[in-house]
Amino acid sequence: MPDTGVRSLGTAVRGVLEEFEGGLLGHERLPPEHHLDRLYWQPDCPTVYCDRCGRSHPDAFRRCRACIDQRLPHHGVVRLAAYQEPMASWIRDFKFRRWESMGRLLGGRLGEACRRHLVDHQRAVDCVVPVPSPWLRGRLRGQDHCLIIAQEVSRVLERPVRSPLRQLGGLPQAHRSRSARLRRPNPFRSSYFGRSIRGRDVLLVDDVLTTGSTIRAASRVLLDLGVGRILVGVLGVSNPPRSPLRASQG
């Protein structure tokens, strides 16, 4: 087996073991507010990222070149931060080590950011939709992390949580390469509750936006179900790697 294949397999096995360990044992930590206050952490200002794709941009009012020519199925993105430290560690520990209190705190902060966005743009949403995890993955982790985030967003916005989507099984996205994520067939299907969101404007909630393939796939199913506008809310957005040429020019 090539070295790259061995490394990919090792990463996948390590991730599954971390999920299994966290699901059984959990981890005791200081209150999540302590970590945010110690670092004087604040959510990103909307002017530092593109409000269409969510990626960092020096002049978000003009939108970034990476998405300006793309036809995206959603109408905007609200994020808490770029997917880098300390946000990356907080999200990983929430997902894989059952740090639920941190997930709920960040979910509440995301709800506040979404509320400000909706007020500033004079818009509203009718319900909050979490990106679902496969059933087995949720059992291994001992929690549905996107549902936890969505519940806190729902509490802040005072809008109900709806679950019109289900996801087929497969390897977690964290263990896929960037190109494999883009090639992945749509894993989402409508659930029994799919018809309940017809004609509604929804806030689609996920933890991390990397290539955008998950959000696009889920949004397409929502559009097939007849929803109106789709706003995306995420805890972190992973910026694409810069090429050496662009880095030297920047």
DAFENHU-V73608 format. One record per pair of residues at least 24 apart in sequence whose ideal C-beta (glycine too) atoms are under 8 Angstrom apart, sorted by the first residue. I is the first residue (numbers start at 1). J is the second residue. D is the distance in Angstrom with one decimal. If there is no record, write none. Layout:
I,J,D
I,J,D
This chain:
8,175,7.1
8,177,7.7
11,175,5.5
12,171,6.1
12,172,8.0
12,175,4.3
15,96,7.3
15,172,6.3
15,174,6.3
15,175,5.5
16,140,7.0
18,96,4.6
18,97,7.3
19,95,8.0
19,96,5.4
19,137,7.5
19,140,4.7
19,141,5.0
20,140,5.7
21,97,7.8
22,96,5.1
22,97,4.1
22,98,4.7
22,141,6.7
22,142,7.0
23,98,6.6
23,139,7.7
23,140,5.5
23,141,5.3
23,142,3.6
23,143,7.9
24,142,7.6
26,97,7.2
26,98,4.4
26,142,7.8
27,93,7.2
27,97,4.7
27,98,6.7
27,99,6.5
29,93,7.8
29,99,6.1
29,101,7.9
29,102,7.7
31,101,6.9
32,90,7.7
32,99,7.4
32,101,5.2
32,102,4.0
32,105,4.4
32,106,7.8
33,105,6.7
35,86,7.2
35,90,7.2
35,102,7.6
36,105,7.3
39,86,6.2
41,86,7.0
43,80,4.8
43,81,6.5
43,109,5.9
43,112,7.9
43,113,5.3
44,79,6.3
44,80,6.7
44,81,5.2
44,82,7.1
46,78,7.7
46,117,6.9
46,120,7.9
49,77,7.8
49,79,6.2
49,82,7.6
49,237,6.8
50,77,7.6
51,76,5.3
51,77,6.5
51,78,7.8
51,117,7.9
52,76,6.2
52,77,6.7
53,77,6.2
53,212,6.7
54,78,7.8
54,79,4.9
54,209,5.5
54,232,7.1
54,234,6.5
54,237,4.2
55,237,5.8
55,239,5.3
55,240,7.2
56,82,5.6
56,237,7.5
56,239,5.2
66,240,7.3
72,212,7.8
72,216,7.1
72,219,8.0
73,216,5.8
73,219,3.8
73,220,5.6
73,223,5.9
73,230,6.6
74,204,6.9
74,215,6.4
74,216,7.8
74,219,5.0
74,230,4.2
74,231,6.9
74,232,5.0
75,229,4.9
75,230,6.0
75,231,6.1
76,117,7.4
76,121,7.8
76,231,5.3
76,232,6.9
77,209,7.0
77,231,7.8
77,232,4.6
77,233,7.7
77,234,6.8
77,237,7.2
78,110,7.3
78,113,5.3
78,114,5.0
78,117,4.8
78,231,6.8
78,232,7.1
78,233,4.9
78,234,7.6
79,113,7.7
79,209,7.3
79,233,7.7
79,234,5.2
79,235,7.3
79,236,6.7
79,237,4.8
80,106,6.5
80,109,6.0
80,110,5.5
80,113,6.3
80,234,7.5
80,235,5.1
80,236,6.6
81,235,7.4
81,236,5.7
81,237,7.9
82,236,6.5
82,237,5.9
82,238,7.5
82,239,6.1
83,208,5.5
83,209,7.9
83,210,7.4
83,236,3.5
83,237,5.9
83,238,4.1
83,239,7.7
84,236,7.8
87,235,6.8
87,236,4.9
88,236,6.6
91,207,5.7
91,208,6.2
91,235,5.7
91,236,5.8
94,145,6.3
94,207,7.8
95,141,6.7
95,145,5.0
95,207,6.7
96,141,7.0
98,141,7.2
98,142,5.6
98,143,6.2
100,143,6.3
100,148,6.3
103,145,6.0
103,148,4.8
103,149,6.1
103,152,8.0
104,148,6.1
104,151,7.7
104,152,5.2
105,152,8.0
106,149,7.0
106,152,7.9
106,235,5.4
107,148,6.3
107,149,3.9
107,150,7.3
107,151,6.9
107,152,3.0
107,153,5.7
107,235,7.9
108,152,4.5
108,153,7.8
108,155,7.1
108,156,5.9
110,149,6.5
110,152,7.3
110,153,5.7
110,205,7.5
110,233,5.4
110,234,7.6
110,235,6.1
111,152,5.8
111,153,3.9
111,154,7.5
111,155,6.8
111,156,2.9
111,157,5.7
111,233,7.9
112,156,5.7
113,233,7.5
114,153,6.3
114,156,7.6
114,157,6.5
114,203,6.2
114,231,7.2
114,233,4.9
115,156,6.0
115,157,5.9
117,231,7.5
118,157,7.8
118,231,7.7
123,201,7.5
123,229,7.5
123,231,7.7
124,201,6.8
125,157,6.9
125,159,5.9
125,201,5.0
125,202,6.0
125,203,4.5
125,229,8.0
125,231,6.1
126,159,6.6
126,197,7.7
126,200,3.9
126,201,5.2
126,202,6.7
127,159,5.5
127,160,5.2
127,161,7.0
127,162,4.4
127,197,6.3
127,200,5.8
127,202,5.6
127,203,7.4
128,153,5.2
128,154,4.5
128,157,6.7
128,159,5.5
128,160,7.2
128,161,5.1
128,162,7.2
128,202,7.3
128,203,4.9
128,205,6.0
129,161,7.6
129,162,5.6
129,163,7.2
129,164,6.4
129,165,6.8
129,197,7.1
129,202,4.9
129,203,6.8
129,204,5.1
129,205,6.8
129,222,7.0
130,161,6.9
130,163,6.8
130,205,5.1
130,206,7.8
131,165,7.2
131,167,7.7
131,204,6.7
131,205,6.7
131,206,4.3
131,214,6.3
131,215,7.5
131,218,5.4
132,163,6.7
132,165,5.2
132,166,5.6
132,167,4.7
132,188,7.7
132,191,7.9
133,167,6.2
134,167,5.2
134,168,6.6
134,169,4.3
134,170,6.8
135,169,7.6
136,169,6.0
137,169,7.5
137,172,6.5
145,207,6.0
146,205,6.0
146,206,6.0
146,207,6.2
149,205,5.4
149,207,6.5
149,235,6.9
150,205,4.4
153,203,6.7
153,205,5.7
153,233,6.2
157,203,7.3
159,203,7.4
162,193,6.4
162,196,5.8
162,197,5.4
162,200,8.0
162,202,7.4
163,191,6.1
163,193,5.7
164,190,6.1
164,191,5.6
164,193,5.2
164,194,4.3
164,195,7.9
164,196,6.4
164,197,5.0
164,222,7.0
164,225,6.0
165,189,7.3
165,190,6.8
165,191,6.0
165,194,7.7
165,218,6.0
165,221,6.1
165,222,7.3
166,190,7.5
166,191,4.5
173,210,7.0
173,214,6.3
178,210,7.4
178,211,5.8
181,210,6.7
181,211,4.8
181,213,4.9
181,214,7.7
182,211,5.6
182,213,5.5
184,213,6.3
184,217,7.9
186,217,4.5
186,220,6.7
186,221,7.2
187,217,6.6
188,217,5.4
188,218,5.1
188,220,8.0
188,221,4.7
189,221,6.8
190,221,6.0
190,224,7.4
190,225,5.7
194,225,4.9
195,225,7.2
197,222,7.2
197,225,6.1
197,226,7.7
197,227,5.4
198,225,6.3
198,226,4.0
198,227,7.1
199,226,6.1
199,227,7.3
199,228,6.2
200,227,5.8
200,228,6.2
201,227,7.1
201,228,4.4
201,229,4.5
201,230,7.7
201,231,7.5
202,227,5.3
202,228,7.7
202,229,7.7
202,230,5.7
202,231,7.4
203,231,5.0
203,232,7.6
203,233,5.5
204,230,5.6
204,231,7.1
204,232,5.1
204,233,7.2
205,232,7.9
205,233,5.0
205,234,7.4
206,232,7.2
206,233,7.8
206,234,5.1
207,234,6.7
207,235,5.2
207,236,7.2
208,234,6.4
208,235,6.6
208,236,4.9
208,237,7.4
208,238,6.4
209,234,4.7
209,236,7.4
209,237,4.7
209,238,6.8
210,238,4.4
